[in-house]
Amino acid sequence: MKAMKSAWIAAGMIVQTVIWTPTPGAHAADSGQPARHHEVSIAGTDITPGNQSWPSAVNTSGEVVGGHSVGGGTHGFVWRDGVLTDITPLRGGTYSFAEAVNATGDAVGTSGDYGNSHPFRWHDGVSVELPALGGTGSANALNDNGVVVGNAYQAASGSNKAVLWRDGVLSVLPDLGGTYSAARFVNESGQVLIYSVSPAGEQHALFWSAGVMTDLGPGVPLGLNDDGQALIGSVQTSQGTTRPFLWQAGQKTQLPTAVTSVAGLNQSGQVVGQYTVAATGASDGFLWDGHALTDVGAISPVGLNNYGQVLADNATGTVVWYQGQVTTLTPQTGPAGPPVISDGGLVAGEVRSTGDTDVWQVSRVSG
């Protein structure tokens, strides 16, 4: 674990101990009392009838992006207000997929042929291929200022590099010198959260800002907000499993010790994930605000929006938890990937029974 320790010292990182105060009325880890929820159920609307599809992101305007089946291939799509727009693959290929969408409706992703695709940006119906490093690549995220981040394969070195595009110009971001790195998140300030594998095979999270790279140590990047807070998930190292943490401006804040996994971060610094209930040993979902941990019941959070609506799976399907109310989405979603939720409460997910994408509008009225 010497590499992790030295990286944290170089970053000037301070370990902060969290005082855990369970939220009043919530199911505390040491109470053993079940959370009380009001439950409702709402039906979804199929946006790709008879056509298998996979949503990947939704923006504040309710635009959903992802990929859908077209003939024997896959095309990216942008859906809004009942209208689905196909993203035709570049280079005459049969594959494209939209990975992310910003507030203005610009989408980014990968396009070409499956296994030989290239980063692209889509704007007002037109796709433009982004420069890469001579090989394949993908644009993974973008902000509202048009900064795009992703990864590109460099054939000369046989390595995958984290990259950034600003005004269409490519920059290679620093990494740990291993054979794989990818930029996963970018905020409105242009700060970037990078996943990098070291030459020794350790998975690290890196934070890049204004040309300066900080190694946050072993972990997997799971979220970055506009305040520069980075959510880092656990990984297995030679010294055991690391604990999830928040990092901001050189300060590391570990989540309560009962937390076993994290799944999402919003602009307010709220975190969702799962923890072990002390009294029963059960695994429940939680919402944490930096001070108090609220039990959200026997569900498995996969994300949240900026209003604190928690998107999760449970034994019967996908649900949205908000201030004690649980809204079950029917039909059930899965299995290709987790559903996504906008700040307006629009959820998009692949329906398990059909493979089509449905959308659900979930209100923020607590029960």
N, C-alpha and C positions, 0 to 999 in steps of 0.2 A: 504493500500500500504506500510505498515511499513516493511513487510518482504522484498519487493523489494529494498527499500531504504537501509536497513541494509546490504543486500547482496552486493549492489554496493559499499558501504563504505568499507566493508571487502575486496573487490577485489581491492581496491585502484583505482577505476574507475574515469576517468576524462571525463566529458561531453564536447565535442567539437562542437562548432557552425560552420555549414557549410556555406560558402559564395557561393552562386549559381550564376555561370556565364554561361548563355546558350551558347552552341557551335555555332560558326558562321555558318550561312546557315541552322541551325536547327530550328525546330519549338519550340520556347521558350514558357514557361508556360504563360508569360504575353504578348505574341505577337499576338496570335490568328491567325497567318498565317499558312496555311497548309504546311506540309512538301512535298517536291518534290521528287518523287521516279521514278526510271526506273524499269519497271516490266517485268519479263520473267516468263516462265512456263516450268517445266521439269517433265517428267514421271518417275515413280518409277519402280523398278524391284522386283517382288514377290519372296521372298526367301523361302516361305513355301506354294507352290501352293496347294489350296484345303484343307489347314490345318490351323485352327485357331491358332494364336500365338500372344505373347505379349512380345515385346522387353523391356528390362529394362536398358541396358547400352551398350556403345560402346567404345572401347579403341583407342589409337593413331594408332594402326596397322589396324584398320578397322574391328576388331572382334566384332561381335554383340552377346549378350547373353540375355536370357530371358526364356520363357516357351512356349511349343506348345502342342497341343492336340494330344494324342496318345491313341486310343481306347476310353475307358471311363475315362481315367485319363489325367494328365498333366505331361510332362517331361521337364526338363530344356534342353537348347540347347546352343551350341556355333557355330556360323556361320562365315566363313571367305572365301573370294574369291570364292563364289559359292558353297561351301561345308558346309553342316549342320551336326554337330555331336550331337547325342542324349546323354543326361546325364541320365542314367538309375537310377531310384530311389533306395535308400538304403533300407535294411531290407525287400526286396521283396515287397515293397510298390508300389503304383500307382501314387505318386505325388513327383515331384521335381521342383525346380525353381531356376534359376541362377539370383542372385540379382546384382552382380557386377563382373567386370573383370579388371585386372591390365595390365600394358604395356607388360608383358611377356606372357599374355594369360591365366593366372590362374584365375579360376572363383570360386565364393563362393555363398552360398545360403542356401536353406532349402530342406530337402529330407526325404521321408518316405511315409506316408499317409497323405492326407489332414486332418488337425486338429490334427495330431499326427506326426509332422515332426521334423527333427533334423538338426542342423547346419552341413554343409559339405564344403570341399574344393576340387576342381577338378583340376588335373594337368596332362597334357599329356594323357588324356583319362581315367584317374583313379580317382574315387571319394573316399574320405576318410572322415568318420564321425568325427567331432570335439567333444571333451568332453564337456558336459553341466553340469547342476546342478540336474540331475535326472529326468528332465521333457523335454518338447519341447523347441525349440529354433531356431534361425536363424542367419546366418552370413550375415551381411548387407553391408560390405565394406572391402577393403583391399588395402594395398599400395604395391609398387614394391619391398619392402624388406620382404614381406611375413607376415606382421602384419595384423591380421584379427580382426574386431570388429563386435559386434552384440548384441544379447540379449538371455537370457535363463530363462525359467520358473523354479522357485524353489518351488517345491510342499510343502516342509516343512513350508515355510513362506507364501505360497499363493501369492507370488509376482514375478514380472518379473524384472530381473536384467540386467543392462548393463554389458557386458563382453568383454574381449580382449583375443585373442590367439596369443602367440608368440612361434614359433617352436612347435606348437601343444599343448602348455601348457596353461591352462585356468586361467585367473585372473578375479575376480569380481571387477568392477570399482565402485567408490563411487557414491552415489546419495543423494537425499534429505530425504530418509527414508519413502517414500510413497510406494505404491504397484506396481508402474510401472516405469521402466527406460529402455532406449535402446541406445546403441552407434550407431550413424548414419553415422559419417564421421571419417576418419583417414588420416593424411597427411604423407608425406615422412619422417618427423621427428618422427613419432609415436604419435603426438598430436591427441587427440580425442575430438570430439564434441558430447555431450550426450543430449538426451531429457529425462527429468525427471519430474514426477508429484509429488508435495509435499503432505504431509499428509493432508493438507487443500484443495487439489485438484487444486492448481495452476500449470500451465505448465511453466517449466523453461528450459533454456539452460545452460549446464554446460561445462566447458572447462577443460580437463585433460591433464597435461603435466608432465612427469617425476615423477609421483606419487603424484602430487599436483592438487587438484580439485579447480576450481574457479567457483562460482555461478555467471552467467552473468545476472541473474534476469529473470522476466517473458518474454517468447518468445519461438519461435519454431526454432530449428536449420535448416538452409537451405543451408549452404555451408561452406567449410573450405578449405583454400589454403595452399600452402607450406610455406608461410610467417607467418602462424599462424593467418591470418585474418579469423574471423568467421562472417558469415552473419546470422542475427537473424530476423525472421519474427514476425509480430504482433500477439497478442493473446488478448482475452477478459478477463479482471480482474474485481474485484469489484469496481475499480476506473475508469473503462472505457477501451477502446482499446489502447494497447501500440503502440508505433511507431517503425517501423523497424530500425535496426541500424547495423553498423559494429563494431566489437570489436577486438582489437589487443593489446597485452602486457599491459593490464590494462586500455586502453583508449577506450572510447566509442565514436563513431562518428555517429550522427544521420543523416539520409538522409534528403534532402530538405522537407519542411513541406507539399508540394503538393503531395508527394509520398504516395500512398495508399496501395501498396503491393509490395513485392519483390519476385523474382523467381529464381535467380541464381547469382553465383559469380565465377570469373575465377582467374587464377594465377596472373594476372596484377592488381587485385583489382577492376575490372569493375563489376558493378552490373546492372541487368536488372529487370524491373517490370513495374508497371503502376502508372500513376499520373494524377491529375486533372488539365486540362488546364484552367488557370485563366480566359482567355477572353471568353471562350465558355462553361466551365463546363464539357467538354467532357473528357472521360477517354482514354488516349493514352498510348502507350508503351514508355519506355525510356531506354537509355543506359547511365550510370553515371560512371565517372572515378575518383571520389573523389573530383573533382573541378567543372566540367561542366556536365550539364544534356542535352543529345541530345534526341529530340523527334524522335521516329521511326515510328510514324503514328498510325492509328487506329487499332492496333494489340495488342494481349495479350501475352507478352513473357513468355515462359516456361523454358528457359535456354539459355546458350551461351557457346561458346568454347573459347580457349585462344587467338584466333585471332580476337575476337570481332564479330563473326558471331552470330546473335541473332535468336534463334528458337522461333516461335510464332504461335498463332492461330489468324485468322481473320474471317470475315463473310463468306468467301468462302472456307476456309480450312487452311492447315498448310503452313506457309511461312518461309523463311529465309531472314533476313534483314542484309545487309552489306554495309556500307558506302553509303547509299541512294538507293541501288538496292534491290528490293524485288523479290525474287524467289518463285513462288507458286509451291507447290508440288502436283502433281496429280497422282492417285486419292486422295481424302481427307483422313486424318487420324482420329483416334478416334474410340470408346469412352473410351476404357479401361484405358488408361493412357497417359501421355504426351510422345511425341516422344523424341529421344535423338540424340545428335550430337557429332561427334568426332572433334579433332583439324584439321583433314584433310578435314572436311566438309562433311563427310559421315553421313547421317541422316537415322535413322531407326524408323519406326512407324507402328502401327496397322492401316490397311486400314478400313475405316468405312463401306464400302459396302460389303466387303468379310470377314473381321476378320483376314485376313492373314497379315503377316509382309512384308512390302516393304522397300527397301533401295533406297536412292537418293544420287548422288554425286553432291554437290553444290560447284562451284568454288568461289574463292575470287577475282573476277574481278568486280570492281565497275562500275556502269553505268554512 
